[in-house]
Amino acid sequence: MLKQRPTINQIFRENGEIYRQKYPQTPLPQLKVMRSIEICRTDEIGARIERCDNCSHTVILNNSCRNRHCPQCQNSKKEEWIAQREKEVIPVTYFHVVFTVPDILNEIIWKNKKIMFDLMFRMSKETLLSIAAEDKYFGADIGFFGILHSWGQKLNKHSHIHCVVPGGGFSKKNGKWIHVPYDYFAPFKVIKARYKMLFLENLKELNKSGKLYLKGTKYEQSGSIQKLIDKLFTKEWVVYLKESFKNSNSVIEYLSRYTHKIAISNHRIVSADDDFVEFKYRDYKDGNKQKTDRMDKLEFMCKFLSHTVPHRYVRIRYFGIFSHRNKSKSLELCRKMYDILESINSKPSDWREILIKKTGVDYSVCPECGKGHLVFEKVIPGKYRAPP
């Protein structure tokens, strides 16, 4: 019999109390994430009973914590997102652009997560929208969405935004929807240079306005941030313009890898003994080879929790003509051009239909008789009550 691999939830259940005792100053948002991961799909948060309408066989299904940092709670959200986005796909080339920031900014970012993540989103937006609007590059109003990640493969700090840019937009000058040639959106060097310039100019303004919290960092002294900005102007920044997609239907499935991703998922955990966690990672500096790393359990938990996003922070954002305010009108124009009948207002399938489509299995069928369907009967209340 194959030995079952350990999960992140199991690691937190077994070591959560030890971690809290060793790190009593752990921030409240991280403590809440810990607690959610520990009690997910346990009796602590209750369950529901479903009974077969044919043979009366009963099944107890434990509730999920639904925390967006929990590895057990992301698949259903991801599939719902895919179902909705598939109804919004337009038949044009798609481009995958990744905006990163130099590692030297990590200390400032982690002290000012919300402000700095917002800055990354805004500068990504301004870079792409301004370049696309210029006649010499594209000459149209475009729309796209961005996804924030704060981690690298080894749980290191690596903030970056994945942007999915359809190669089509509305040209006010020509009064019609236009699209770019396949494999070309805009000059790569122009995108990189403009992003760096906009980011550093706005970082300078944030510092001048006193909005950055720098206490306890090496940039606490007056003038330190300006020296850092001067240094960053001379530094090479990394912006990726990844592969484009010939088949617009494949882009959503591809991007679902990024949308509801967390710092590390269960399938990458190899083993967890008394003191260490061993996990798989991709070494991008060594030809994208798959390797394993071994890390102390408490260090592993600490790094995992460091990627907790601020409360209610939105990690997936829509910009330009695909922003929520403009999306309906812009997609309607595009559909008229391509003679697409499906409406943006059509609702995605419910979770059972999504699950059947994804797995080919109808989990509502009774596992005992194989004829009836499981029907909700009652709720088993949980023992856990969240603090006010």
Secondary structure, 3 states (H helix, E strand, C coil): CCCCCCCHHHHHHHHHHHHHHHCCCCCHHHHHHHHHHHHCCCHHHCEEEEEECCCCCEEEEECCCCCCCCCCCCHHHHHHHHHHHHCCCCCCCEEEEEEECCHHHHHHHHHCHHHHHHHHHHHHHHHHHHHHHCCCCCCCEEEEEEEEEEECCCCCEEEEEEEEEECEEEECCCCEEEECCCCCCCCHHHHHHHHHHHHHHHHHHHHHCCCCCCCCCCCCCCCHHHHHHHHHHHCCCCEEEEEEECCHHHHHHHHHHHHCCCCCCHHHEEEECCCEEEEEEEEHHHCCEEEEEEEEHHHHHHHHHHCCCCCCCCCEEEEECCCCCCHHHHHHHHHHHHCCCCCCCCCCCCHHHHHHHHHCCCCCECCCCCCCEEEEEEEECCCCCCCC
